[in-house]
Amino acid sequence: GVNGLIGSTIAECLLANYEVIGTSIEEKNMTGLEFQYIQPDITKKETLEKLPPAIDVIVHCAAVITGDNFSNLLLNANCIGVQNIASYALNSKSDQLIYFSSLPIIGKPSIVPIKEDHPVDPPTVYHITKYFGELVLQKLMPDDKLVIFRIPSPIGRKTAPNKIVPVFVKNAI
């Protein structure tokens, strides 16, 4: 998901010290950054053959985000795609798989402060798919090769103007 807000920011940070291979379903690299770009469709396991046979660290932040609870694309990308990435990581003997999930999978916080063992109550199908990704990876990947980050609403230079922080700033101005 290198063309997304999180993926492009991570790629930008890593480029100074590491070789980056960016992937996304879009036809071209839209980040403005210089790196090898590959266009696999993670919902189709065979397209992952476009990737090099070995990648040291996989940072998986690709996701379909939609309010359409009946979207096949949502389920395919966020569930089957995660399973396919895990298969690739294991077959290529990657050292680490870093998965970006979503803090809102916990639903309304019932315990404050929120800790890693907070109960999960996903409020939407999107959040269910992110939690599914966590569960699948926890079953398939060895513990020492998996890192899961549950991030809240991400913000950055490329945040869409209709998201919460830009709206707050606009209203404050």
Salt bridges, closest charged atoms under 4 A:
GLU12 OE1 - ARG157 NH2 2.70
ASP41 OD2 - LYS44 NZ 3.06
GLU134 OE1 - ARG150 NH2 2.69
